[in-house]
Structures are given as C-alpha cells and as structure tokens.
Amino acid sequence: MSRIIHIFIMAILAAFMIYTLAFSTPDSADTAAGEETRQFISDNGYNQTGAANLVTAIYLGYRAFDTLGETIVLIASVAGVVYLMGSKE
C-alpha cells in the first residue's frame, strides 16, 4: 500500500514537471522585462554594489538574501537525508 502511494505521488510530480516544461514558453513581455533588467544592472551594478564584476554584483549584491535562503534549504535537506539514513535502533 505504501509503495502505491509513493508511485502515485511521483506520477503527480512528474506530470506537474512535464506540464510546466511544456507550457512555459516566454512571452514577449517577459523578454522585454529581461532586457530592461539587463540594461539596469549593466548601468547601475557597479555604483550600487561596488563589485567590478557584474556576476559578483548580481550574486552577492542583488541576490544575497535569495542565496542565503537557498543555502538554508540545502542544509536542511542534507540534514533531513542524514537523519532519515541513520540507523534504526
């Protein structure tokens, strides 16, 4: 019974991923917004972050909190896997 539930959940996740990939074509408005963002970062990246490299400016200046959140999620997931793989005594 447990195996059937796991297969069902995996099938739902796979269907969601396939649906998202199949229907996630960018609109022209999204492309225009991306061009505006690229131009803004090119013009203001050094002045706002102080980083001479624009990749560093984006990663540490504009996305610092996002990067911190991703790190916390990664650490939590690794801790969960280590906990689940621990010995059952």
Distance bins in CASP14 RR format, pairs under 12 A and 6 or more apart:
PFRMAT RR
TARGET T0000
AUTHOR 0000-0000-0000
RMODE 2
METHOD distances of the structure
MODEL  1
1 7 0 0 0 0 0 1 0 0 0 0 0
1 8 0 0 0 0 0 1 0 0 0 0 0
2 8 0 0 0 0 0 1 0 0 0 0 0
2 9 0 0 0 0 0 1 0 0 0 0 0
3 9 0 0 0 0 0 1 0 0 0 0 0
3 10 0 0 0 0 0 1 0 0 0 0 0
4 10 0 0 0 0 0 1 0 0 0 0 0
4 11 0 0 0 0 0 1 0 0 0 0 0
5 11 0 0 0 0 0 1 0 0 0 0 0
5 12 0 0 0 0 0 1 0 0 0 0 0
6 12 0 0 0 0 0 1 0 0 0 0 0
6 13 0 0 0 0 0 1 0 0 0 0 0
7 13 0 0 0 0 0 1 0 0 0 0 0
7 14 0 0 0 0 0 1 0 0 0 0 0
8 14 0 0 0 0 0 1 0 0 0 0 0
8 15 0 0 0 0 0 1 0 0 0 0 0
9 15 0 0 0 0 0 1 0 0 0 0 0
9 16 0 0 0 0 0 1 0 0 0 0 0
10 16 0 0 0 0 0 1 0 0 0 0 0
10 17 0 0 0 0 0 1 0 0 0 0 0
11 17 0 0 0 0 0 1 0 0 0 0 0
11 18 0 0 0 0 0 1 0 0 0 0 0
12 18 0 0 0 0 0 1 0 0 0 0 0
12 19 0 0 0 0 0 1 0 0 0 0 0
13 19 0 0 0 0 0 1 0 0 0 0 0
13 20 0 0 0 0 0 1 0 0 0 0 0
14 20 0 0 0 0 0 1 0 0 0 0 0
14 21 0 0 0 0 0 1 0 0 0 0 0
15 21 0 0 0 0 0 1 0 0 0 0 0
15 22 0 0 0 0 0 1 0 0 0 0 0
16 22 0 0 0 0 0 1 0 0 0 0 0
16 23 0 0 0 0 0 1 0 0 0 0 0
16 24 0 0 0 0 0 1 0 0 0 0 0
17 23 0 0 0 0 0 1 0 0 0 0 0
17 24 0 0 0 0 0 1 0 0 0 0 0
18 24 0 0 0 0 0 1 0 0 0 0 0
24 30 0 0 0 0 0 1 0 0 0 0 0
25 31 0 0 0 0 0 1 0 0 0 0 0
26 32 0 0 0 0 0 1 0 0 0 0 0
26 33 0 0 0 0 1 0 0 0 0 0 0
26 34 0 0 0 0 1 0 0 0 0 0 0
26 35 0 0 0 0 0 1 0 0 0 0 0
27 33 0 0 0 0 1 0 0 0 0 0 0
27 34 0 0 0 0 0 1 0 0 0 0 0
28 34 0 0 0 0 0 1 0 0 0 0 0
28 35 0 0 0 0 0 1 0 0 0 0 0
29 35 0 0 0 0 0 1 0 0 0 0 0
29 36 0 0 0 0 0 1 0 0 0 0 0
30 36 0 0 0 0 0 1 0 0 0 0 0
30 37 0 0 0 0 0 1 0 0 0 0 0
31 37 0 0 0 0 0 1 0 0 0 0 0
31 38 0 0 0 0 0 1 0 0 0 0 0
32 38 0 0 0 0 0 1 0 0 0 0 0
32 39 0 0 0 0 0 1 0 0 0 0 0
33 39 0 0 0 0 0 1 0 0 0 0 0
33 40 0 0 0 0 0 1 0 0 0 0 0
34 40 0 0 0 0 1 0 0 0 0 0 0
34 41 0 0 0 0 1 0 0 0 0 0 0
34 42 0 0 0 0 0 1 0 0 0 0 0
35 41 0 0 0 0 0 1 0 0 0 0 0
35 42 0 0 0 0 0 1 0 0 0 0 0
36 42 0 0 0 0 0 1 0 0 0 0 0
36 43 0 0 0 0 0 1 0 0 0 0 0
37 43 0 0 0 0 0 1 0 0 0 0 0
37 44 0 0 0 0 0 1 0 0 0 0 0
37 45 0 0 0 0 0 1 0 0 0 0 0
37 58 0 0 0 0 1 0 0 0 0 0 0
37 62 0 0 0 0 1 0 0 0 0 0 0
38 44 0 0 0 0 0 1 0 0 0 0 0
38 45 0 0 0 0 0 1 0 0 0 0 0
38 54 0 0 0 0 1 0 0 0 0 0 0
38 58 0 0 0 0 0 1 0 0 0 0 0
39 45 0 0 0 0 0 1 0 0 0 0 0
39 54 0 0 0 0 0 1 0 0 0 0 0
40 47 0 0 0 0 0 1 0 0 0 0 0
40 48 0 0 0 0 1 0 0 0 0 0 0
40 54 0 0 0 0 0 1 0 0 0 0 0
40 57 0 0 0 0 0 1 0 0 0 0 0
40 58 0 0 0 0 0 1 0 0 0 0 0
40 62 0 0 0 0 1 0 0 0 0 0 0
41 47 0 0 0 0 0 1 0 0 0 0 0
41 48 0 0 0 0 1 0 0 0 0 0 0
41 49 0 0 0 0 1 0 0 0 0 0 0
41 51 0 0 0 0 0 1 0 0 0 0 0
41 53 0 0 0 0 0 1 0 0 0 0 0
41 54 1 0 0 1 0 0 0 0 0 0 0
41 55 0 0 0 0 0 1 0 0 0 0 0
41 56 0 0 0 0 0 1 0 0 0 0 0
41 57 1 0 0 1 0 0 0 0 0 0 0
41 58 1 0 0 1 0 0 0 0 0 0 0
41 59 0 0 0 0 0 1 0 0 0 0 0
41 61 0 0 0 0 0 1 0 0 0 0 0
41 62 1 0 0 1 0 0 0 0 0 0 0
41 63 0 0 0 0 0 1 0 0 0 0 0
42 48 0 0 0 0 0 1 0 0 0 0 0
42 54 1 0 0 1 0 0 0 0 0 0 0
42 57 0 0 0 0 1 0 0 0 0 0 0
42 58 0 0 0 0 0 1 0 0 0 0 0
43 54 0 0 0 0 0 1 0 0 0 0 0
43 57 0 0 0 0 0 1 0 0 0 0 0
44 50 0 0 0 0 0 1 0 0 0 0 0
44 51 0 0 0 0 0 1 0 0 0 0 0
44 54 0 0 0 0 0 1 0 0 0 0 0
44 57 0 0 0 0 1 0 0 0 0 0 0
44 58 0 0 0 0 0 1 0 0 0 0 0
44 61 0 0 0 0 0 1 0 0 0 0 0
44 62 0 0 0 0 0 1 0 0 0 0 0
45 51 1 0 0 1 0 0 0 0 0 0 0
45 52 0 0 0 0 1 0 0 0 0 0 0
45 53 0 0 0 0 0 1 0 0 0 0 0
45 54 1 0 0 1 0 0 0 0 0 0 0
45 55 0 0 0 0 0 1 0 0 0 0 0
45 56 0 0 0 0 1 0 0 0 0 0 0
45 57 1 0 1 0 0 0 0 0 0 0 0
45 58 0 0 0 0 1 0 0 0 0 0 0
45 59 0 0 0 0 0 1 0 0 0 0 0
45 60 0 0 0 0 0 1 0 0 0 0 0
45 61 0 0 0 0 1 0 0 0 0 0 0
45 62 0 0 0 0 1 0 0 0 0 0 0
46 52 1 0 0 1 0 0 0 0 0 0 0
46 53 0 0 0 0 1 0 0 0 0 0 0
46 54 1 0 0 1 0 0 0 0 0 0 0
46 56 0 0 0 0 0 1 0 0 0 0 0
46 57 1 0 0 1 0 0 0 0 0 0 0
46 58 0 0 0 0 0 1 0 0 0 0 0
46 61 0 0 0 0 0 1 0 0 0 0 0
47 54 0 0 0 0 0 1 0 0 0 0 0
47 57 0 0 0 0 1 0 0 0 0 0 0
48 54 0 0 0 0 0 1 0 0 0 0 0
48 57 1 0 0 1 0 0 0 0 0 0 0
48 58 0 0 0 0 0 1 0 0 0 0 0
48 60 0 0 0 0 0 1 0 0 0 0 0
48 61 1 0 0 1 0 0 0 0 0 0 0
48 62 0 0 0 0 1 0 0 0 0 0 0
49 55 0 0 0 0 0 1 0 0 0 0 0
49 56 1 0 0 1 0 0 0 0 0 0 0
49 57 1 0 1 0 0 0 0 0 0 0 0
49 58 0 0 0 0 1 0 0 0 0 0 0
49 59 0 0 0 0 1 0 0 0 0 0 0
49 60 1 0 0 1 0 0 0 0 0 0 0
49 61 1 0 1 0 0 0 0 0 0 0 0
49 62 1 0 0 1 0 0 0 0 0 0 0
49 63 0 0 0 0 0 1 0 0 0 0 0
49 64 0 0 0 0 1 0 0 0 0 0 0
50 56 0 0 0 0 1 0 0 0 0 0 0
50 57 1 0 0 1 0 0 0 0 0 0 0
50 60 0 0 0 0 1 0 0 0 0 0 0
50 61 0 0 0 0 1 0 0 0 0 0 0
50 62 0 0 0 0 0 1 0 0 0 0 0
51 57 1 0 1 0 0 0 0 0 0 0 0
51 58 0 0 0 0 1 0 0 0 0 0 0
51 59 0 0 0 0 1 0 0 0 0 0 0
51 60 1 0 0 1 0 0 0 0 0 0 0
51 61 1 0 0 1 0 0 0 0 0 0 0
51 62 0 0 0 0 0 1 0 0 0 0 0
51 64 0 0 0 0 0 1 0 0 0 0 0
53 59 0 0 0 0 1 0 0 0 0 0 0
53 60 0 0 0 0 1 0 0 0 0 0 0
53 61 0 0 0 0 0 1 0 0 0 0 0
54 60 0 0 0 0 0 1 0 0 0 0 0
54 61 0 0 0 0 0 1 0 0 0 0 0
54 62 0 0 0 0 0 1 0 0 0 0 0
55 61 0 0 0 0 0 1 0 0 0 0 0
55 62 0 0 0 0 0 1 0 0 0 0 0
55 63 0 0 0 0 0 1 0 0 0 0 0
56 62 0 0 0 0 0 1 0 0 0 0 0
56 63 0 0 0 0 0 1 0 0 0 0 0
56 64 0 0 0 0 0 1 0 0 0 0 0
56 67 0 0 0 0 0 1 0 0 0 0 0
57 63 0 0 0 0 1 0 0 0 0 0 0
57 64 0 0 0 0 0 1 0 0 0 0 0
58 64 0 0 0 0 1 0 0 0 0 0 0
58 66 0 0 0 0 0 1 0 0 0 0 0
58 67 0 0 0 0 0 1 0 0 0 0 0
59 65 0 0 0 0 0 1 0 0 0 0 0
59 66 0 0 0 0 1 0 0 0 0 0 0
59 67 1 0 0 1 0 0 0 0 0 0 0
59 68 0 0 0 0 0 1 0 0 0 0 0
59 70 0 0 0 0 0 1 0 0 0 0 0
60 66 0 0 0 0 0 1 0 0 0 0 0
60 67 1 0 0 1 0 0 0 0 0 0 0
60 68 0 0 0 0 0 1 0 0 0 0 0
61 67 0 0 0 0 1 0 0 0 0 0 0
61 68 0 0 0 0 0 1 0 0 0 0 0
63 69 0 0 0 0 0 1 0 0 0 0 0
63 70 0 0 0 0 1 0 0 0 0 0 0
63 71 0 0 0 0 0 1 0 0 0 0 0
64 70 0 0 0 0 0 1 0 0 0 0 0
64 71 0 0 0 0 0 1 0 0 0 0 0
65 71 0 0 0 0 0 1 0 0 0 0 0
65 72 0 0 0 0 0 1 0 0 0 0 0
66 72 0 0 0 0 0 1 0 0 0 0 0
66 73 0 0 0 0 0 1 0 0 0 0 0
67 73 0 0 0 0 0 1 0 0 0 0 0
67 74 0 0 0 0 0 1 0 0 0 0 0
68 74 0 0 0 0 0 1 0 0 0 0 0
68 75 0 0 0 0 0 1 0 0 0 0 0
69 75 0 0 0 0 1 0 0 0 0 0 0
69 76 0 0 0 0 1 0 0 0 0 0 0
69 77 0 0 0 0 0 1 0 0 0 0 0
70 76 0 0 0 0 0 1 0 0 0 0 0
70 77 0 0 0 0 0 1 0 0 0 0 0
71 77 0 0 0 0 0 1 0 0 0 0 0
71 78 0 0 0 0 0 1 0 0 0 0 0
72 78 0 0 0 0 0 1 0 0 0 0 0
72 79 0 0 0 0 0 1 0 0 0 0 0
73 79 0 0 0 0 0 1 0 0 0 0 0
73 80 0 0 0 0 0 1 0 0 0 0 0
74 80 0 0 0 0 0 1 0 0 0 0 0
74 81 0 0 0 0 0 1 0 0 0 0 0
75 81 0 0 0 0 0 1 0 0 0 0 0
75 82 0 0 0 0 0 1 0 0 0 0 0
76 82 0 0 0 0 0 1 0 0 0 0 0
76 83 0 0 0 0 0 1 0 0 0 0 0
77 83 0 0 0 0 0 1 0 0 0 0 0
77 84 0 0 0 0 0 1 0 0 0 0 0
78 84 0 0 0 0 0 1 0 0 0 0 0
78 85 0 0 0 0 0 1 0 0 0 0 0
79 85 0 0 0 0 0 1 0 0 0 0 0
79 86 0 0 0 0 0 1 0 0 0 0 0
80 86 0 0 0 0 1 0 0 0 0 0 0
END
